[in-house]
Amino acid sequence: MSDSKMIALLIDADNFSSPAWINEAIQTLEMTCGDIAIRRAYGSAEKLKGLADVLRSRVIRPFVNLPLPKNTTDMSLAVDAMELACLTPRPKLIVIASGDLDFVPLVVRLRERGIRVVCVSERSKMAQDAIPAYDQIIYVGEDQVDSPVTGKAAPVPVASIGTTPEKPVENIRAVKVTVPKAVTGKRGPAKKAAQKTTATKAVITPKQILAVLPSVQNGQWLPLGEVAKILHDKRLLAKSATSTKLFRKFPDHFELMPASKPNKVRVIKS
């Protein structure tokens, strides 16, 4: 076993596409894990160009992918990750910035080689079936506190799934939390208030979306991740909701690409 303390951050820029997310991820990792020796971002020339400022300020090496339509970025990242795992000394920790389910076989192989693997993702982009594969999940783009990668308590927005550096995840058990009901003098008013809250739930319309996204009205394709962040910030999209489902409600107004795993959106009717 290697005594290396090297940390590697590999960013899937087609999935983890917001400069704010990258800045937050690096800040959190440096606070909880230490210096990140290897920093790489994989994606199309168009996607990496949109991240040029953060790549320069955070000294992240861009790896431009071949302009092919299917999973080429994922494959490029996976090949480099396995190459790093074969180095002497090899990294003690590899961080994959992507919520894609495609990386699970890679994560399993890296852990078999004794390397801890952490995922950094925006919550709405995290594939639920991928969570058990990682030693830990760090969510960005929201305010919450949990155990960081090192296992030490710290006031940073990290969501841990219950691991320590010495022992990887074996079983993840759901814990049911019971929330006490509100105490009122009469049962009637409480029920009535609940009904009123449900009845006044806001309904998002294409017009509201276009109002906060003026740049999409020229018909150009925009990164879905950046658009989703704007919608979250403007409170038009709940943290638990996905932008993909929202846009698919209005097929006459918005178009997603590709159809199976969208990462771009444009307006087809204002």
N, C-alpha and C positions, 0 to 999 in steps of 0.2 A: 504493500500500500504506500502511496506517495504522501509525503508530508507537505505538499504544496498548499499554499494559502491563496492561490490564484482564483479570481472570480471572473467569469465570462458572461457578458450580456449580449444575447442575440435577439434582434428585433425583427419581427415580421411586419414590415412597413405597409403591407397590403391590408393587414388586420389592425395593427396598433399604429394608427396613422395620425394622431394628434400631437403637435409639439408640446402642448401642456401635459399630456400623459407621459411623454418621454422625460420631460424635466422632473415631474413628480416621482416617476419610477426611480430615476437615478438618485435623486435626493434621499428617498426612502432607503434605497439599498446601501448608499454610502453611510447613512446614519446607523443602520442596523447590522450591516455585514462587513463594511470596510471598503477599501479602494477597489474599483472595478478595473482590472488590468486590460481586459479584452472587451471592446465595444464595437459592435457591428450592426448595420441595418441592411436588410435585404428587401428589394422591391423593384418595381419598374422605374424607368428613368423619370417618368412623369411624377410618380409618387415620391421618389427621393428628392426631386427638385422642389416639391412643396415643403419638404422638411429641411431644406438646405441650411437655414439659420440655426436650428437646434443641433443639427449634425456638426456644424462648425463650432458652436459655442460649447458643446459637450464633448468635442473631439471624438466623434463616432465615425468609423470608417464605413462609407457607403459601398454596397455590393450590388451593382446594377444587374438586373436579371434579364434573360433573353425575352424578347417580346412575344411570348407564346401564351395562349389563353388559359391553360389549366395547370394549377398546382406547381408551377416551376419555382416560385419563390419558396414554397415549403420545402421542396426537394433540395434547393441550394443551401438553405439553412441547416437542414438535417445532415447533409454531407459534411459541412464544416463542423457541426457539433460532434459527429463521430470521429472526425479527424483530430479535434481537440482532445477527445477522450483517449486517443491513442498516443498522445504526447507523453514525454517523460521530463519533468513531472507533469501530470495532468491537472486540470482545474479541480478544486475542491467543491466548487459550486458553479452550475450553469443555470442562468436565468433566461427563460424563453418568454419574450414579450409578445404574446399572442394567445387568444382564447380558442383557437382552432382545435377541433377534435383530431385532425390529421396528425398531430405531433405525439399522440399517445404511444405508438410503437417506438418512437425515438426516445421518449422519456423512460420507458421500461428498460431499454437497452442501456441507457446511461446509468440508471440506478443499479442495474446488474453489475456494472463496472465500478461500483462504489462511489459514484458521484451524486451528490445531492442536487435535485432539480426543483427549481422554483418557477412558478408561472406568474407573470404580471399581466393583468388584463383589465379592461373596463367591464363592469359587472354585466351589462347587457350583451356583451360579446363573448362571455365565457360559456363554453359548451359544458353543460352539467355533467355529461358522461366522462369528461376529461378530468374532473376535479380529483377523483380518487387516485389517479396516476401520479400526481405531483406530491412532493414532500410538503409543499406549502403554496398557498395562493395569496397574492398581493393585489388588491383592487385599487385602482386609481380613479380619480374623477369624483370622489365623494369624501365626506368627513366621517371617519369612524376610527376607533382605537381598538387594537387587539394585539396579540403577541407577535413580535417581529420574527424575522428568520432566525435570529440568534437565540430566541427563547427568553430574552430579557424584556421586561416591561418597558415600554417607551411610548410617549404621546405622539404617535405617527399613524397615518391612515393605512394600517396593514390588517388584512383579514387572514388569520391563520386557520388551518384545519387540524391543528392539534398534533404537531410533531416536535421532536427534539433532534439536534444534530446527531445524536448517537443512535437513535432508533427511528427508522422510516415508518410511514403510515402502513398499518396492516388492516385496520377496520375503521370505518367512519360511521358513527351512529348518530342518527337524528335525535335531537333532544326536544321534546314537546314543552313549550312554555305556556303556562296558563295565565292569562291576563284577567285580573279581577274585574267584575262588572261594576259600572258606576253605581254609587249608592244615591238613591233619590227618595224623597218622602213618599212618592206615589209611583207605581210602575207605569202608569199611563203616559206621563210627560216624557220619560226616557225613551219609550218606544216611538213616540211621535217625533222626537228630535232626531232619532236614527233614520226614520222614514224621510224627514225633510232633507237630511244630509245626502241621502241616496238620490233623492229627486233632483237636487241642484248640482249634481256632478257635471262638470263641464264637458262639452262635446267639441272636439277639435275639428275644424273645417280646413279645406285646402286654402281658402283665403287667408286664414290665420297663419298657416305655414309659410305662404308666399310673403306675407308681411314682414317676417323676420329673416327671410332668405332672399333678399332682392337679387343676389348674384346668380340664382338659378333660373331667373326668368329669361335669360338669353339662350336657353336651350343647351348650354354646355354641360358636360358631365362633371359632377363634383364628388369628392371622396365621401362615402356614406358616413364614415366615422366622424369627420369634421362637422357634417350637417347634423348628426345625432347629438354631438356635444352642444351645438347652438340651441337645438330644441330642448335639451335638458336644462341649459342655463336659462332659457326663456320660460321654463316651466310648462312647455307645451307637451313634454314627454316625461312620464313618470320614470323614476330610477329603475323600477322593475319592468318597464315596458321596453320594447325594441323598436327602433326606427323602421326596420324592415316591415313589421306588421302594420305600422301606421301608414306607410306609403302604399302598401298593398290594398288598403281600404279604398284608395282613390286611383284605380288603374286608368281612369280617363284623364287624370291630371299629371301623374308621375310615372316615370319608367325606371326600373332597376336593372342593373347589369353586373355580373351575369345572373341568369334566372335562378340557378341552384344556390349559389352562395354570393349574394349581391355585395359589392363593395363600392358601387357608384350609383348616383341618382341624377336625374334631370327632369325638367318640366316639359311636358308635351301639350299642356293646355293651361293657360293662365286663368 
